Amino acid sequence: MAGRMEGRWLRLVSLGACLIGWAVAGSAAEQKPVRHVLAPYHRDQTCFRWLDIADNPYSEAFRRRFRYREGQVVVTYTTTEGDTLRGTLVARGLKPNFAYQLKLEGRPSPPGIADAPKPANWANEQLGSVGRWWCLEDASNTWVSSYARSTPSYQDSTPSYGRGGTSSMDPFDGYGDTGYSNRGSYYAYGSYHEGHTLLGYLIFDFFVTDANGNARHEFTVDSSYHVLWKTSQSPPGFDDGPTRTFSVRGERGPFYERAISPTRVAIYPEQEYGRPEPGQLRLPPGKYRCRLLLTEESFHASGWGSKQNLGGHWAHALSDENLEFTIVSPAD
């Protein structure tokens, strides 16, 4: 009897030691949240949107006085080393009843072999490979999309894009006949090819502000999207992201000339063609140095922020230029 009791006691002691060890290991693995304040994006912007998600125009007085530098957007990254990037965004003083894309965007270096090993160049390639490409020097100011690996080449003057359309291959996919350099030449040229800066970016989520321009949104980088749509524009496809419905309201005052009729607007993100299904994306393992970017969603409006047409054209608003995180391989 005494032997059995002693054996049970020893097993309990061993189990307790294991539990303590697991607890210590778990606490050691816990990460300290990283808090960053976003700043107005550095590129000149003239194509801001001055309509809310229900296409109600903001007042002229609001359009004159609004500045992104006067609001505040704080992002707390809760996971900066692991299977993906996670965080919480808290916004104050943005445009009311307004949709913003959440993006990761590369920060490619100027051309030159000396710049090839820079982590920012590597991160730029990874983001483009799971997201989209943007050719900064393209005269038509259009994307070099992820569409259509069946297309043999890219013509600078005539890229096409859109649901069901065709466009270029990924410029760094290793094919030698794409019109761009292959993967090896990419590193030789930094993130340039024949004078073109190839910027990789990933739209992974979005959020909508309330009637006062405030928002709180938790995010996880696990999707690759093309753009946002309202269901009133086009119904979602089976492979698009989940539809979310928002209440739009506003009184006469600081934002609108007159009170607006309350309404509800349903919005969904379109899956980026040829990329993993929403929620299934896994970033390639490695250390990322890039920016987090908030972009105004213009819902394919044709306006460039003029008085005649307030629809805007995907203007960049705020960014975190100092984002660093590490994706760990599942085997690690």
N, C-alpha and C positions, 0 to 999 in steps of 0.2 A: 504493500500500500504506500509506504513511504517512498519507494522507488518510483512508483507511478506519479505521485505528487511532485517529486523533484523533477521528473522528466517534463511534466506539464509546465512547471515554473520556468525551466530552462527554455522551453519553446516560446513561452510568453515573453521572456526577456529578449530572445532573438527577434521575435516579431516586433517588439517595441523598438529595438535598435534599427530594424529595417525601416519602420515607419518614420523614425526620426531622421534617418538618412535620406529618405525620399523627400521629407519636408524641407531639409536643408538644401537638397539639390533643386527642389522646385523654387525655393526662395531665391537661390543663386541665379536661376534662369529668368526670374522676373526682371523686366526692363523698366528703367526709370523713364516716364514720359518725357518727350522732348517738345517744348513749346516754341513755336515760331509765329511772329507777326508778319502778315503779308503786306507788301508795299505796292504802290501803283506800278504797273508794268512800264518798263523803260522805253519801249518803242512808241513812236508818235502814232496816235490814233485819231482818226477823223470820221470813223464810221460807227459811232455808238448808236445803240437802239434807244428810242424814246417812246416805246409802247410797252405796256405790260403784257403778260402772257395771254390776256383776252383781247389784245389789240386796242386797249383804251389808251389814248395819248396822255402823257404827263403835261402838266401846265407849263406854259412858257417860262414862268418865274422859276419853277423847279429846274427846267432845262438850263437856265442861265446860271443858277447857283450851285448845281450838283458837281461835286468833285470826289473822286474815289479816295483821295488822300484824307478827306475829312471823316470817312467811316473807319471802321476797324474790323478786321477779320483775323482771328487767331486760330491757328491749327495746332492741336496737341497730337503728336504722333505717338500712339500707344504701342506700336510694334515697329521697330526699325531694324530688327534682325530676326529673321524667321522665314516662314513660307511665303509671306507677302508683306505689303505695307498697309498698316491700319492707322486710323486716327479719327479725331472728332474736330469738326469745324464749327466755330461760333462766330457769327457775323452780326454786325450792328451798323446801321446807316448806309445800307446798299439801296438799290432801286427797289421800290415796293412791288409785290406781286410779280416777281421777275425771275427768270430761269438762267442759271449759270452752269456751264459745263465745268467739270473737274478733269484736269489733264495732268499727265506727266509729260514734260517736253525736254528733249535733249539740249545740251549746250555745246555744240561741236566747235572744235578748234579751227583756226585758220589752217590752210594747207601747209604741208611740210612733213618730211619723215620724222623730224624731231618731235612732232606733236602726236605721232601715231600711238605711243603707249599710254597716252593720257586716259585716265578712267572716264572722263567726260565723253571722249570719242567712243569708247566701248559701250557706255550706257546709251548714247545716242543711237547706235546701231541696234541694240537690243529693243529699245522702245519702238523704233520703226519696224522691226521685224515682227512685232506682235500687234502693232497699231497701224500708223499711216506715215507717209513721207510728205514733206513740204519742200518745194524747190523755191528758195528765197529769191533767186535772181530771175525766175521765170517771168517774162514780160506780161504773160496773161494772168499772173498772180494766182495760179491754180495749184491744186495738190498733185503730187506724184503718189497716186493711191496704191493701196495694197491689192487692188483688183487684178484679175485676169492674168494668171501665169501662162495662159495660152497665147497671149499677145507677144509677138517676137521682139518688139522693139518699142522704144519710147521716143515720141516726137515732141521736142520742146514746145512747139507752137500749137500742137493740137491734142493735148491730153483730154480724156473724157472721163466722167465719173458719174455716179448715181446708181440708184437701185436698178439692178439688172443690166447695168452698162458694162463697158469694158475700159480698161486703162492699162497702165504699165505693169510689168513685173516689179517685184522688189528689186531695187537697184543693186543690192548687195547679196543677192541670193546665190551667187556663184556661177550664174550663166554668163558665158563670154559674149553673147550676141545681143545683150539687152540695150546697147547704146550707152551703158554706163560701164565703169570699171568693174572687174570681178572683186571678190572679197579681198584678195591679196592686195590689189591696187587701191582698195578703199583705205587701207592702213597707210599706204604710201602717200596718198593725197590728203590725209586727215579726213575731213568730212566734206571735201570738195571733189568735183569732177568736172573738168573742162569749164571752170569758172562758175559752176553752180554749187551753192551750199545746200546740202541735203540734210534736212532737219527731221529727226524722227520724233513722233509724239503719239500719245495714247490717251484717248478719251475713255475714262473708266467709270464715270458716275456723273450725277448732276444733282442740284438742289434748287428749290424755289423759295424765295423770301416771303414773309408775311406782309400784311398791309402797312407795316411800318418799316419795311426794308431789313428786317432781322431774320435770322435763321440759325438753327442748330442741326447739324447733320453728321452722323457717323458713317464712315466709309471704309471700304476694303477694296484693294486693287485686285479684282478677279474677273474683269470683263474688258472687252475691246469694242467700242462703239464708233459709229460713223458720224452721227448727228442726232439731234432730237426732233421729234415730230409731235404735233397735236393730232389726236385721233380725228378731229374735225377736218384735218388736211388729208390724212391717209391712214387706213386701218393698219394695225400692227401685224407683222408676219409671225409665223409660228416660231421663228428663231430670233425674234427681237427681244429686247429686255422687257421687264415687267412694266405695265402701265400704272401710273400713279395719278390720282385725281386731287386737284387743289381748288380751294375756295378762293374766289377773287372778290374783294370788297374794298371800298374806299370812299371816304367822305370828302366833301369840298374842303379844301384847305391847303396844306403844304405840298401835296403831290398832284392833285387834280383840280381842274377849273371848276368842276361840279361833281356832286356825288355820283358814283357809278352804280349801275344796277348789279346786285350780287349775282354771281354766276359761278359755275364750276368748269374747270378746264382739265382734260385728261391728256397726259404727256407720257411718251415712252421713248427710250433710246433705241435707235436702229443698230442692229449688230453690224460690225465691220465685216464686210464680205471676206470669206476665206479664213477668218480667225475663229478661235474656239467659241463655243456657245457661251452666252452670259452666265457668269458664275463659275466657269470652268477654266479660265485663263490662269496660267502659271508663268510668272516672269522667269527668264533664264537665271540660274544661280550666278551670283557675283555681287560686286559692290557698285552701287549706282550713285553717280553725282549728276544731278539734273535739277530741273525746277518744277514746282507745283504751280499750275497756272489756272486761274479762273477766267473763262471766256464767256462773253455774253452770247446767249442763244438768240439768233435772229429769225429762226423758223423759215429759212429760205426767202426772207424778204429781199426785195431788189433795191431797197434804199440804202444810202450811205450816210445816214444821219443828217440829211439836209432838211430844211423847213418844208420842202415839198413832199418828202417821203421820209418818215421817221423810223422805218423798219430796221435800219442798221445792217451791219454785215460782219457778224462774228468778231466783234472787237475784243481785244484782250483787256482785262480790267486790273487784276492784281496778281502778284506772284510771290513765291518763296524761292529766291535765287540760291539758297544755301542748303538745299535738301540733300541729305546723304542717307542711304539705307543699304542694307545687305540682305540679299535673298540667299537662303541656305538650302543646299540640295537636300532632298528627303533622306538621302543615304548618310548625311553628316550627323 
